[in-house]
């Protein structure tokens, strides 16, 4: 009969840290222990299991073939173990106590968070939030690595092992200079948009892909502007339109403050829009807190967004 497999959660955490950083010293620093302590515990785990988890001859340090088979299950064990802590924190039914680490995409964060945080303080005073501004791919990777609990981003992402909770739809508007051809239109059809003078977000933003999907780039048109600039900030694009010209596309919450030389133009139906929702791991041990965050977001957004229905929109994919 084989001896019982023995390991500690701490040993699994050390393994996950080395897997993440590919370096024993960096992993030890992240775990707030000395490198000898971390190395000794991982070596003891390997001896107790009778397998080698890491190929230490590689730089960065890589998993062995057996390590690759074990790493996913180790992550699952750690994730499931955290449910015990969550059960203890939720000592009274309906109480929203505990902490959430939240990732928010940059095209949502500056417009939603100032509305959301006061609502959270009022509705759930015992909820602690740690918020990180991350791009979509970074959020999905952090969720998979259990580095954050939930992401606020454009959905659907259709990511395996993740659950998505759609919250609201956010229409797009054209922002252009007041002398622009688009400014004279009461409504604009998005198949009339061109690429000649559009300002775009940089690669990595899902909103960039949605804008390209609306514009005429699929027809092979190229821009004729002398200066080309791609930004990580919608506010930068708004300033460029106001002071230099051209146009860009803005989601609803980003349209509250625009420059005096700029003008918003609505789209004709079906109105292009994006879906904003919560994304988190299936069967999350903080489900109650995540759902509470969703309730707070719905209360924080303007009433006109809560009333919008999908049938009036052309909801754009994020890929």
KETOR-888782 format. One record per residue (C-alpha): residue number from 0; x, y, z. Coordinates in steps of 0.001 Angstrom, whole numbers. Layout:
@seq=NUM, px=X, py=Y, pz=Z
...
END
This chain:
@seq=0, px=0, py=0, pz=0
@seq=1, px=1411, py=3391, pz=-970
@seq=2, px=2127, py=5844, pz=1853
@seq=3, px=-319, py=8740, pz=2170
@seq=4, px=669, py=11825, pz=174
@seq=5, px=1547, py=14667, pz=2528
@seq=6, px=1955, py=18361, pz=1743
@seq=7, px=1108, py=21777, pz=3157
@seq=8, px=-736, py=24670, pz=1561
@seq=9, px=2338, py=26800, pz=2182
@seq=10, px=4434, py=24438, pz=83
@seq=11, px=1894, py=24708, pz=-2749
@seq=12, px=1984, py=28513, pz=-2505
@seq=13, px=5777, py=28415, pz=-2839
@seq=14, px=5490, py=26185, pz=-5922
@seq=15, px=2989, py=28569, pz=-7515
@seq=16, px=5296, py=31520, pz=-6808
@seq=17, px=8284, py=29871, pz=-8486
@seq=18, px=6071, py=28919, pz=-11417
@seq=19, px=4952, py=32540, pz=-11742
@seq=20, px=8357, py=34238, pz=-11440
@seq=21, px=10606, py=31504, pz=-12860
@seq=22, px=13139, py=32404, pz=-10177
@seq=23, px=13603, py=31172, pz=-6607
@seq=24, px=14833, py=34495, pz=-5206
@seq=25, px=11971, py=36496, pz=-6725
@seq=26, px=9462, py=33900, pz=-5545
@seq=27, px=10859, py=34029, pz=-2014
@seq=28, px=10647, py=37821, pz=-1997
@seq=29, px=7027, py=37681, pz=-3139
@seq=30, px=6213, py=35145, pz=-403
@seq=31, px=8083, py=37211, pz=2254
@seq=32, px=10446, py=34376, pz=3194
@seq=33, px=14133, py=33719, pz=2677
@seq=34, px=15232, py=31871, pz=-430
@seq=35, px=16703, py=28933, pz=1572
@seq=36, px=13370, py=28508, pz=3376
@seq=37, px=11400, py=28460, pz=130
@seq=38, px=13879, py=26159, pz=-1616
@seq=39, px=13966, py=23741, pz=1320
@seq=40, px=10164, py=23487, pz=1478
@seq=41, px=9833, py=22847, pz=-2251
@seq=42, px=12607, py=20231, pz=-2111
@seq=43, px=10867, py=18544, pz=836
@seq=44, px=7595, py=18521, pz=-1113
@seq=45, px=9327, py=16914, pz=-4097
@seq=46, px=10891, py=14276, pz=-1824
@seq=47, px=7569, py=13503, pz=-105
@seq=48, px=5756, py=13218, pz=-3439
@seq=49, px=8620, py=11298, pz=-5070
@seq=50, px=8674, py=13608, pz=-8113
@seq=51, px=10701, py=16529, pz=-9447
@seq=52, px=8492, py=19577, pz=-10036
@seq=53, px=11041, py=22055, pz=-11399
@seq=54, px=13907, py=21768, pz=-13872
@seq=55, px=16466, py=23895, pz=-12064
@seq=56, px=18932, py=23790, pz=-14963
@seq=57, px=16732, py=26146, pz=-17018
@seq=58, px=16718, py=29928, pz=-16801
@seq=59, px=14033, py=30936, pz=-16079
@seq=60, px=13197, py=27866, pz=-14021
@seq=61, px=10639, py=25692, pz=-15801
@seq=62, px=8244, py=22929, pz=-14815
@seq=63, px=9188, py=19349, pz=-15549
@seq=64, px=6705, py=17187, pz=-17462
@seq=65, px=5380, py=15924, pz=-14122
@seq=66, px=5287, py=19471, pz=-12781
@seq=67, px=3087, py=20504, pz=-15705
@seq=68, px=646, py=17731, pz=-14790
@seq=69, px=528, py=18789, pz=-11130
@seq=70, px=498, py=22589, pz=-11315
@seq=71, px=-3160, py=23013, pz=-12321
@seq=72, px=-4358, py=20732, pz=-9526
@seq=73, px=-2155, py=22531, pz=-6993
@seq=74, px=-3747, py=25824, pz=-8020
@seq=75, px=-7201, py=24267, pz=-7607
@seq=76, px=-6347, py=22986, pz=-4126
@seq=77, px=-5186, py=26456, pz=-3063
@seq=78, px=-8269, py=28104, pz=-4562
@seq=79, px=-10642, py=25672, pz=-2861
@seq=80, px=-8875, py=26038, pz=482
@seq=81, px=-9697, py=29745, pz=525
@seq=82, px=-13381, py=28900, pz=799
@seq=83, px=-12778, py=28035, pz=4455
@seq=84, px=-11635, py=31595, pz=5160
@seq=85, px=-14592, py=32982, pz=3205
@seq=86, px=-17081, py=30880, pz=5198
@seq=87, px=-15632, py=32185, pz=8445
@seq=88, px=-15795, py=35801, pz=7219
@seq=89, px=-19414, py=35357, pz=6176
@seq=90, px=-20310, py=34474, pz=9758
@seq=91, px=-23793, py=35946, pz=9509
@seq=92, px=-25959, py=35316, pz=6465
@seq=93, px=-26390, py=38329, pz=4242
@seq=94, px=-23467, py=40263, pz=5719
@seq=95, px=-21060, py=41584, pz=3107
@seq=96, px=-17797, py=41401, pz=4996
@seq=97, px=-14447, py=40658, pz=3441
@seq=98, px=-12050, py=41881, pz=787
@seq=99, px=-12130, py=41873, pz=-2991
@seq=100, px=-9278, py=42494, pz=-5372
@seq=101, px=-10740, py=43964, pz=-8537
@seq=102, px=-9239, py=44519, pz=-11990
@seq=103, px=-10797, py=47278, pz=-14113
@seq=104, px=-10010, py=48108, pz=-17746
@seq=105, px=-8640, py=51637, pz=-18375
@seq=106, px=-11610, py=52733, pz=-20510
@seq=107, px=-13989, py=52019, pz=-17609
@seq=108, px=-11960, py=52842, pz=-14484
@seq=109, px=-11803, py=56689, pz=-14589
@seq=110, px=-15513, py=57030, pz=-15346
@seq=111, px=-17078, py=54290, pz=-13215
@seq=112, px=-14906, py=54285, pz=-10077
@seq=113, px=-15697, py=57858, pz=-8905
@seq=114, px=-19379, py=56893, pz=-9060
@seq=115, px=-18919, py=53410, pz=-7611
@seq=116, px=-16780, py=53947, pz=-4517
@seq=117, px=-19234, py=56218, pz=-2627
@seq=118, px=-22023, py=53714, pz=-3373
@seq=119, px=-19913, py=50837, pz=-2020
@seq=120, px=-19157, py=52804, pz=1138
@seq=121, px=-22865, py=53399, pz=1678
@seq=122, px=-24189, py=49953, pz=750
@seq=123, px=-21385, py=47715, pz=2008
@seq=124, px=-19260, py=49529, pz=4610
@seq=125, px=-17547, py=46282, pz=5668
@seq=126, px=-16341, py=45425, pz=2169
@seq=127, px=-12684, py=46174, pz=1461
@seq=128, px=-11689, py=46817, pz=-2156
@seq=129, px=-8246, py=46703, pz=-3732
@seq=130, px=-8545, py=47996, pz=-7282
@seq=131, px=-6042, py=47598, pz=-10121
@seq=132, px=-6290, py=49201, pz=-13555
@seq=133, px=-5383, py=46502, pz=-16075
@seq=134, px=-5986, py=45751, pz=-19732
@seq=135, px=-8330, py=42906, pz=-20642
@seq=136, px=-5643, py=40270, pz=-21263
@seq=137, px=-3937, py=41210, pz=-17985
@seq=138, px=-7227, py=40839, pz=-16097
@seq=139, px=-7933, py=37405, pz=-17576
@seq=140, px=-4388, py=36224, pz=-16772
@seq=141, px=-4624, py=37585, pz=-13214
@seq=142, px=-7962, py=35808, pz=-12739
@seq=143, px=-6478, py=32542, pz=-13984
@seq=144, px=-3534, py=32931, pz=-11598
@seq=145, px=-5868, py=33805, pz=-8697
@seq=146, px=-4162, py=37198, pz=-8301
@seq=147, px=-7458, py=39094, pz=-8437
@seq=148, px=-10984, py=38011, pz=-7534
@seq=149, px=-13027, py=39694, pz=-10246
@seq=150, px=-12648, py=41861, pz=-13341
@seq=151, px=-14821, py=44717, pz=-14605
@seq=152, px=-14439, py=44705, pz=-18364
@seq=153, px=-16126, py=44530, pz=-21738
@seq=154, px=-17863, py=41204, pz=-22202
@seq=155, px=-18384, py=38562, pz=-23409
@seq=156, px=-14799, py=37345, pz=-23193
@seq=157, px=-15857, py=33693, pz=-23591
@seq=158, px=-12909, py=32550, pz=-21511
@seq=159, px=-12842, py=28912, pz=-20324
@seq=160, px=-13218, py=28379, pz=-16560
@seq=161, px=-14638, py=31892, pz=-16126
@seq=162, px=-18155, py=33030, pz=-15304
@seq=163, px=-19502, py=36281, pz=-16742
@seq=164, px=-22219, py=38473, pz=-15244
@seq=165, px=-23369, py=41140, pz=-17763
@seq=166, px=-24345, py=44391, pz=-16020
@seq=167, px=-25118, py=47137, pz=-18510
@seq=168, px=-24799, py=48262, pz=-22105
@seq=169, px=-22842, py=51391, pz=-22983
@seq=170, px=-23562, py=53107, pz=-26333
@seq=171, px=-20831, py=54776, pz=-28381
@seq=172, px=-20784, py=58354, pz=-29649
@seq=173, px=-18631, py=60150, pz=-32179
@seq=174, px=-16590, py=62997, pz=-30688
@seq=175, px=-15376, py=65421, pz=-33348
@seq=176, px=-14357, py=69047, pz=-33736
@seq=177, px=-17307, py=71368, pz=-34359
@seq=178, px=-16096, py=72130, pz=-37898
@seq=179, px=-15834, py=68451, pz=-38828
@seq=180, px=-18143, py=67020, pz=-41501
@seq=181, px=-19635, py=64634, pz=-38938
@seq=182, px=-20683, py=67539, pz=-36688
@seq=183, px=-23360, py=68608, pz=-39191
@seq=184, px=-25099, py=65235, pz=-38981
@seq=185, px=-28034, py=64735, pz=-36604
@seq=186, px=-27324, py=61008, pz=-36584
@seq=187, px=-24464, py=59100, pz=-38155
@seq=188, px=-24381, py=55581, pz=-39569
@seq=189, px=-21263, py=53790, pz=-38475
@seq=190, px=-20604, py=52351, pz=-41918
@seq=191, px=-19947, py=55964, pz=-42992
@seq=192, px=-16970, py=56323, pz=-40633
@seq=193, px=-13528, py=56516, pz=-42209
@seq=194, px=-9980, py=56025, pz=-40999
@seq=195, px=-8484, py=59238, pz=-42388
@seq=196, px=-8591, py=61266, pz=-39169
@seq=197, px=-9609, py=58903, pz=-36380
@seq=198, px=-7631, py=58883, pz=-33109
@seq=199, px=-7177, py=55387, pz=-31658
@seq=200, px=-6222, py=53743, pz=-28414
@seq=201, px=-2998, py=51757, pz=-28480
@seq=202, px=-2748, py=48006, pz=-28998
@seq=203, px=-4035, py=45931, pz=-26097
@seq=204, px=-7229, py=47896, pz=-25456
@seq=205, px=-10364, py=45988, pz=-26418
@seq=206, px=-12045, py=49320, pz=-27201
@seq=207, px=-9479, py=49867, pz=-29960
@seq=208, px=-10644, py=46672, pz=-31676
@seq=209, px=-14258, py=47737, pz=-31341
@seq=210, px=-13514, py=51112, pz=-32929
@seq=211, px=-11643, py=49466, pz=-35801
@seq=212, px=-14584, py=47144, pz=-36265
@seq=213, px=-16858, py=50179, pz=-36751
@seq=214, px=-14601, py=52173, pz=-39046
@seq=215, px=-13771, py=51586, pz=-42689
@seq=216, px=-10452, py=49875, pz=-42075
@seq=217, px=-11994, py=46639, pz=-43352
@seq=218, px=-12285, py=48308, pz=-46754
@seq=219, px=-8533, py=48785, pz=-46875
@seq=220, px=-8536, py=52548, pz=-46422
@seq=221, px=-5495, py=54173, pz=-44898
@seq=222, px=-5228, py=57421, pz=-43013
@seq=223, px=-3894, py=60529, pz=-44692
@seq=224, px=-3020, py=62461, pz=-41551
@seq=225, px=560, py=63609, pz=-41231
@seq=226, px=707, py=62815, pz=-37510
@seq=227, px=-250, py=59410, pz=-36130
@seq=228, px=-627, py=58916, pz=-32406
@seq=229, px=-2067, py=56061, pz=-30364
@seq=230, px=-2869, py=56625, pz=-26707
@seq=231, px=-3585, py=54562, pz=-23634
@seq=232, px=-6048, py=57189, pz=-22406
@seq=233, px=-9433, py=58302, pz=-23701
@seq=234, px=-8839, py=61665, pz=-22042
@seq=235, px=-5777, py=62217, pz=-24247
@seq=236, px=-7834, py=61415, pz=-27335
@seq=237, px=-10541, py=63847, pz=-26207
@seq=238, px=-7949, py=66606, pz=-25849
@seq=239, px=-6480, py=65843, pz=-29271
@seq=240, px=-9894, py=66166, pz=-30907
@seq=241, px=-10605, py=69422, pz=-29104
@seq=242, px=-7274, py=71106, pz=-29791
@seq=243, px=-6092, py=69517, pz=-33040
@seq=244, px=-9139, py=68097, pz=-34805
@seq=245, px=-10218, py=64752, pz=-36179
@seq=246, px=-12545, py=62437, pz=-34335
@seq=247, px=-12683, py=59496, pz=-31962
@seq=248, px=-15325, py=57228, pz=-30475
@seq=249, px=-16338, py=57441, pz=-26831
@seq=250, px=-18421, py=55149, pz=-24619
@seq=251, px=-21312, py=56834, pz=-22801
@seq=252, px=-19660, py=57380, pz=-19411
@seq=253, px=-16652, py=59076, pz=-21045
@seq=254, px=-18823, py=61782, pz=-22654
@seq=255, px=-19664, py=63746, pz=-19503
@seq=256, px=-16861, py=66312, pz=-19927
@seq=257, px=-15737, py=67383, pz=-23399
@seq=258, px=-13853, py=70423, pz=-24681
@seq=259, px=-15535, py=73617, pz=-25856
@seq=260, px=-14431, py=73059, pz=-29468
@seq=261, px=-15755, py=69508, pz=-29582
@seq=262, px=-19158, py=68040, pz=-30328
@seq=263, px=-20848, py=64694, pz=-29709
@seq=264, px=-22795, py=63024, pz=-32506
@seq=265, px=-25172, py=60125, pz=-31824
@seq=266, px=-25371, py=57018, pz=-33982
@seq=267, px=-28386, py=55973, pz=-35983
@seq=268, px=-29979, py=52660, pz=-34988
@seq=269, px=-28861, py=50027, pz=-34420
@seq=270, px=-26596, py=51977, pz=-32069
@seq=271, px=-23114, py=50448, pz=-31609
@seq=272, px=-22437, py=49664, pz=-27956
@seq=273, px=-20353, py=47557, pz=-25660
@seq=274, px=-21454, py=45244, pz=-22870
@seq=275, px=-19821, py=45784, pz=-19460
@seq=276, px=-19847, py=42987, pz=-16936
@seq=277, px=-18069, py=41107, pz=-14169
@seq=278, px=-15785, py=38179, pz=-14952
@seq=279, px=-14620, py=35744, pz=-12275
@seq=280, px=-13720, py=32122, pz=-11731
@seq=281, px=-16595, py=29668, pz=-11678
@seq=282, px=-17728, py=28617, pz=-8206
@seq=283, px=-15812, py=31467, pz=-6626
@seq=284, px=-15515, py=31369, pz=-2851
@seq=285, px=-16344, py=35107, pz=-2746
@seq=286, px=-19529, py=34867, pz=-4802
@seq=287, px=-21599, py=36890, pz=-2344
@seq=288, px=-19118, py=39769, pz=-2351
@seq=289, px=-18834, py=39699, pz=-6147
@seq=290, px=-22607, py=39825, pz=-6542
@seq=291, px=-22713, py=42698, pz=-4050
@seq=292, px=-20173, py=44570, pz=-6184
@seq=293, px=-22426, py=44031, pz=-9196
@seq=294, px=-25391, py=45480, pz=-7285
@seq=295, px=-23321, py=48530, pz=-6353
@seq=296, px=-22244, py=49088, pz=-9968
@seq=297, px=-25861, py=49003, pz=-11164
@seq=298, px=-26802, py=51573, pz=-8537
@seq=299, px=-23797, py=53770, pz=-9405
@seq=300, px=-24345, py=54100, pz=-13155
@seq=301, px=-26702, py=56774, pz=-14558
@seq=302, px=-30361, py=55827, pz=-14835
@seq=303, px=-30312, py=56182, pz=-18627
@seq=304, px=-27779, py=53345, pz=-18869
@seq=305, px=-29884, py=51055, pz=-16675
@seq=306, px=-32844, py=51577, pz=-19032
@seq=307, px=-31004, py=50680, pz=-22245
@seq=308, px=-32045, py=47360, pz=-23779
@seq=309, px=-29985, py=45143, pz=-26046
@seq=310, px=-32662, py=45062, pz=-28787
@seq=311, px=-31918, py=48732, pz=-29602
@seq=312, px=-28179, py=48149, pz=-29930
@seq=313, px=-25502, py=46514, pz=-32027
@seq=314, px=-23339, py=45054, pz=-29251
@seq=315, px=-19792, py=44792, pz=-30550
@seq=316, px=-17490, py=41828, pz=-29924
@seq=317, px=-14282, py=42572, pz=-28039
@seq=318, px=-11948, py=40347, pz=-30068
END
